[in-house]
Amino acid sequence: MLAEIERHVQQPPALVVEILSDATRTRDLTVKRDLYEANGVRWYLISDPEEGRSSLLRLGTMGRYESLPSADRQEIDLCPDCRLSVDLGTP
């Protein structure tokens, strides 16, 4: 039984990418956002194909998501040795 427990995720992911749809839009922007925030997911990327835009949120020091200034490209740190460049110009 212990071997099974050890295989489970031990920490939150550094990044969650959400692609909005009409069916889940409200839930994704409220319930799921709150869930990710409460569990310490550092980066939340929301892509809205209908609106043609993407938003990148970062978990701030107070444990709440903060919007980053609009830019076509953002650099995010996933771990000490891993950086990701995200193009926010198109969803």
Backbone as a chain_set.jsonl record, in Angstrom:
{"seq": "MLAEIERHVQQPPALVVEILSDATRTRDLTVKRDLYEANGVRWYLISDPEEGRSSLLRLGTMGRYESLPSADRQEIDLCPDCRLSVDLGTP", "coords": {"N": [[0.818, -1.191, 0.0], [1.959, 1.264, 0.745], [3.748, 1.75, -1.372], [2.012, 2.474, -3.434], [1.017, 4.943, -2.499], [3.325, 6.522, -2.546], [3.611, 6.998, -5.24], [1.85, 8.943, -5.924], [1.122, 12.387, -6.684], [3.129, 14.726, -5.058], [3.36, 17.42, -4.724], [2.041, 20.587, -5.83], [1.512, 21.273, -9.358], [3.783, 23.359, -11.232], [2.746, 24.892, -13.232], [-0.415, 25.46, -14.683], [-2.357, 25.017, -17.518], [-5.131, 26.331, -19.003], [-7.66, 25.91, -21.297], [-10.236, 27.686, -22.388], [-13.725, 26.98, -22.812], [-17.081, 27.267, -24.012], [-18.724, 25.606, -22.491], [-17.37, 25.22, -20.055], [-16.367, 27.617, -19.17], [-17.175, 29.49, -17.04], [-16.779, 27.921, -14.721], [-14.044, 27.327, -14.966], [-12.878, 29.862, -14.659], [-13.541, 30.574, -12.105], [-14.183, 28.503, -9.925], [-12.127, 26.559, -10.485], [-9.903, 28.225, -10.729], [-9.757, 29.278, -8.101], [-9.247, 26.876, -6.746], [-6.709, 26.111, -7.766], [-5.2, 28.291, -6.902], [-5.483, 28.101, -4.086], [-4.08, 25.765, -3.684], [-1.497, 26.353, -4.281], [-0.485, 26.549, -6.927], [1.836, 27.934, -8.963], [1.803, 29.265, -11.493], [-0.73, 30.213, -13.775], [-2.083, 29.769, -16.754], [-4.34, 31.043, -18.967], [-6.143, 30.399, -21.769], [-8.147, 31.805, -24.199], [-9.852, 30.951, -26.786], [-12.141, 31.912, -28.079], [-12.2, 34.666, -27.552], [-9.757, 35.279, -28.534], [-7.374, 35.639, -27.086], [-4.859, 35.364, -24.484], [-4.108, 34.911, -21.013], [-1.792, 35.337, -18.397], [-1.296, 34.368, -15.154], [0.28, 34.903, -12.024], [1.169, 33.44, -8.955], [1.135, 35.405, -6.196], [3.0, 36.9, -3.425], [1.221, 37.054, -1.338], [-0.34, 34.879, -1.661], [-2.293, 35.02, -3.594], [-3.551, 35.217, -6.952], [-1.933, 37.195, -9.412], [-2.235, 39.349, -12.156], [-0.082, 39.496, -14.921], [1.697, 42.114, -16.613], [0.518, 42.985, -19.872], [1.994, 41.404, -22.582], [3.606, 40.176, -25.509], [5.267, 38.001, -25.186], [6.213, 35.996, -22.46], [8.438, 35.147, -19.872], [8.715, 32.41, -17.783], [9.428, 30.869, -14.657], [9.752, 27.556, -13.999], [11.073, 25.786, -12.378], [14.138, 25.816, -10.46], [16.083, 25.285, -12.455], [14.746, 25.464, -14.841], [13.241, 27.267, -17.3], [10.546, 28.748, -19.054], [9.435, 30.018, -22.098], [6.681, 31.798, -23.05], [4.45, 32.414, -25.607], [2.124, 34.803, -25.802], [0.682, 35.975, -27.737], [-1.141, 34.743, -29.488], [-3.912, 32.585, -28.948]], "CA": [[0.0, 0.0, 0.0], [2.833, 2.432, 0.805], [4.29, 1.989, -2.71], [0.986, 3.204, -4.189], [0.967, 6.311, -1.994], [4.526, 7.217, -2.983], [3.518, 7.338, -6.651], [0.948, 10.071, -6.097], [1.723, 13.714, -6.74], [3.474, 15.197, -3.726], [3.33, 18.881, -4.692], [1.238, 21.09, -6.951], [2.288, 21.577, -10.554], [4.245, 24.744, -11.312], [1.96, 25.571, -14.252], [-1.64, 24.868, -15.208], [-2.839, 25.684, -18.727], [-6.57, 26.144, -19.14], [-8.218, 26.382, -22.554], [-11.643, 27.921, -22.093], [-14.776, 26.623, -23.755], [-18.37, 27.769, -23.535], [-19.288, 24.69, -21.504], [-16.663, 25.231, -18.765], [-15.781, 28.948, -18.959], [-17.442, 30.041, -15.708], [-16.122, 27.054, -13.728], [-12.591, 27.487, -15.103], [-12.458, 31.182, -14.194], [-13.908, 30.783, -10.703], [-13.926, 27.347, -9.057], [-10.804, 25.97, -10.728], [-8.891, 29.235, -10.387], [-9.652, 29.278, -6.639], [-8.626, 25.607, -6.355], [-5.28, 26.195, -8.081], [-4.637, 29.31, -6.018], [-5.436, 27.547, -2.729], [-3.118, 24.664, -3.629], [-0.154, 26.846, -4.52], [-0.014, 26.47, -8.312], [2.482, 29.243, -9.149], [1.466, 29.896, -12.761], [-2.013, 29.804, -14.344], [-2.209, 30.317, -18.102], [-5.712, 30.898, -19.444], [-6.255, 30.682, -23.195], [-9.539, 31.991, -24.585], [-9.907, 30.947, -28.248], [-13.273, 32.722, -28.549], [-11.79, 36.074, -27.464], [-8.487, 35.429, -29.23], [-6.327, 36.149, -26.198], [-4.407, 34.523, -23.374], [-3.698, 35.639, -19.815], [-0.898, 34.602, -17.522], [-1.381, 34.801, -13.767], [1.358, 34.41, -11.159], [0.813, 33.424, -7.543], [1.909, 36.429, -5.503], [3.501, 36.618, -2.081], [0.082, 36.956, -0.419], [-1.084, 33.667, -1.981], [-3.365, 35.342, -4.538], [-3.063, 35.396, -8.319], [-1.727, 38.543, -9.926], [-2.076, 39.405, -13.607], [1.163, 40.082, -15.385], [1.465, 43.116, -17.661], [0.343, 42.427, -21.213], [3.186, 41.305, -23.421], [3.473, 39.055, -26.431], [6.048, 36.873, -24.701], [6.536, 36.019, -21.038], [9.358, 34.125, -19.377], [8.286, 31.94, -16.47], [10.325, 29.896, -14.026], [9.039, 26.368, -13.541], [11.903, 25.269, -11.302], [15.397, 26.57, -10.494], [16.843, 25.06, -13.679], [13.833, 25.334, -15.981], [12.469, 28.454, -17.654], [9.693, 28.546, -20.208], [9.036, 31.228, -22.785], [5.314, 31.602, -23.495], [3.966, 33.418, -26.561], [0.736, 35.114, -25.477], [0.111, 36.721, -28.855], [-2.289, 34.015, -30.047], [-4.295, 31.468, -28.086]], "C": [[0.866, 1.261, 0.0], [3.409, 2.764, -0.576], [3.295, 2.761, -3.563], [0.95, 4.67, -3.774], [2.16, 7.11, -2.507], [4.462, 7.631, -4.449], [2.602, 8.535, -6.898], [1.713, 11.391, -6.101], [1.931, 14.229, -5.325], [3.437, 16.712, -3.597], [2.507, 19.365, -5.879], [2.112, 21.309, -8.18], [2.714, 23.045, -10.536], [3.357, 25.557, -12.243], [0.719, 24.762, -14.592], [-2.052, 25.697, -16.41], [-4.305, 25.32, -18.904], [-7.006, 26.716, -20.483], [-9.727, 26.471, -22.35], [-12.548, 27.418, -23.211], [-16.083, 27.155, -23.179], [-18.92, 26.92, -22.4], [-18.651, 24.818, -20.128], [-16.12, 26.597, -18.374], [-15.958, 29.454, -17.528], [-16.718, 29.234, -14.628], [-14.605, 27.234, -13.768], [-12.112, 28.792, -14.492], [-12.79, 31.458, -12.733], [-13.457, 29.598, -9.843], [-12.513, 26.796, -9.246], [-9.692, 26.957, -10.402], [-8.677, 29.266, -8.874], [-8.952, 28.02, -6.13], [-7.118, 25.642, -6.595], [-4.577, 27.17, -7.143], [-4.444, 28.752, -4.606], [-4.391, 26.444, -2.579], [-1.714, 25.061, -4.059], [0.393, 26.648, -5.919], [0.525, 27.851, -8.682], [2.054, 29.974, -10.407], [0.158, 29.327, -13.293], [-2.174, 30.528, -15.67], [-3.606, 30.006, -18.616], [-5.748, 31.322, -20.908], [-7.739, 30.719, -23.562], [-9.631, 32.078, -26.105], [-11.029, 31.83, -28.802], [-12.913, 34.209, -28.576], [-10.477, 36.339, -28.205], [-7.375, 35.993, -28.371], [-5.991, 35.133, -25.11], [-3.98, 35.425, -22.229], [-2.805, 34.737, -18.98], [-0.975, 35.214, -16.133], [-0.247, 34.161, -12.984], [0.877, 34.473, -9.716], [1.722, 34.388, -6.8], [2.292, 36.021, -4.089], [2.379, 36.478, -1.054], [-0.796, 35.741, -0.723], [-2.257, 33.886, -2.91], [-2.764, 35.519, -5.925], [-2.996, 36.861, -8.687], [-1.586, 38.448, -11.438], [-0.737, 40.041, -13.933], [0.852, 41.112, -16.463], [1.364, 42.441, -19.027], [1.657, 42.492, -21.98], [2.979, 40.123, -24.354], [4.176, 37.809, -25.918], [6.367, 37.068, -23.228], [7.497, 34.877, -20.733], [8.872, 33.708, -17.995], [9.266, 30.886, -15.965], [9.496, 28.743, -13.484], [9.754, 25.702, -12.375], [13.234, 26.009, -11.397], [16.176, 26.432, -11.806], [15.985, 25.038, -14.937], [13.015, 26.607, -16.165], [11.716, 28.161, -18.936], [9.329, 29.895, -20.79], [7.662, 30.963, -23.403], [4.913, 32.746, -24.407], [2.485, 33.637, -26.305], [0.027, 35.858, -26.612], [-1.108, 36.055, -29.475], [-2.62, 32.85, -29.138], [-4.038, 30.115, -28.727]], "O": [[0.535, 2.231, -0.682], [3.544, 3.939, -0.917], [3.7, 3.623, -4.344], [0.86, 5.548, -4.631], [2.003, 8.277, -2.868], [5.193, 8.531, -4.861], [2.596, 9.08, -8.002], [2.824, 11.479, -5.577], [1.023, 14.176, -4.495], [3.477, 17.24, -2.485], [2.303, 18.617, -6.834], [3.32, 21.508, -8.055], [2.07, 23.874, -9.892], [3.224, 26.769, -12.075], [0.782, 23.545, -14.767], [-2.095, 26.925, -16.342], [-4.666, 24.144, -18.949], [-6.745, 27.884, -20.773], [-10.404, 25.459, -22.164], [-12.184, 27.429, -24.387], [-16.167, 27.457, -21.989], [-19.513, 27.444, -21.457], [-19.311, 24.553, -19.123], [-15.471, 26.72, -17.335], [-14.977, 29.811, -16.876], [-16.113, 29.808, -13.723], [-13.957, 27.287, -12.723], [-11.049, 28.829, -13.871], [-12.362, 32.472, -12.183], [-12.465, 29.69, -9.121], [-11.789, 26.591, -8.271], [-8.656, 26.572, -9.861], [-7.536, 29.28, -8.413], [-8.156, 28.086, -5.193], [-6.34, 25.248, -5.726], [-3.482, 26.892, -6.653], [-3.38, 28.909, -4.006], [-3.878, 26.212, -1.484], [-0.837, 24.207, -4.187], [1.609, 26.582, -6.098], [-0.226, 28.825, -8.715], [1.949, 31.201, -10.39], [-0.051, 28.114, -13.272], [-2.376, 31.741, -15.71], [-4.006, 28.844, -18.69], [-5.425, 32.461, -21.243], [-8.486, 29.785, -23.272], [-9.503, 33.167, -26.664], [-10.883, 32.426, -29.869], [-13.278, 34.925, -29.508], [-10.131, 37.49, -28.47], [-6.527, 36.74, -28.859], [-6.735, 34.185, -24.858], [-3.546, 36.557, -22.442], [-3.035, 33.532, -18.874], [-0.751, 36.41, -15.95], [0.14, 33.022, -13.246], [0.248, 35.449, -9.308], [2.94, 34.208, -6.777], [1.948, 34.934, -3.624], [2.568, 35.85, -0.013], [-1.862, 35.578, -0.129], [-3.134, 33.028, -3.008], [-1.609, 35.922, -6.062], [-3.865, 37.658, -8.333], [-0.893, 37.566, -11.945], [-0.319, 41.006, -13.293], [-0.159, 40.992, -17.155], [2.043, 41.451, -19.296], [2.33, 43.522, -22.008], [2.26, 39.18, -24.023], [3.736, 36.689, -26.181], [6.742, 38.159, -22.799], [7.372, 33.779, -21.276], [8.644, 34.557, -17.132], [9.847, 30.124, -16.738], [8.643, 28.931, -12.616], [9.119, 25.125, -11.492], [13.435, 26.769, -12.345], [16.857, 27.37, -12.218], [16.46, 24.629, -15.996], [12.209, 26.978, -15.312], [12.189, 27.418, -19.795], [8.956, 30.813, -20.06], [7.495, 30.025, -24.182], [5.021, 33.913, -24.031], [1.675, 32.748, -26.565], [-1.104, 36.316, -26.448], [-2.016, 36.743, -29.941], [-1.721, 32.195, -28.611], [-4.311, 29.081, -28.118]]}, "num_chains": 1, "name": "protein.A"}
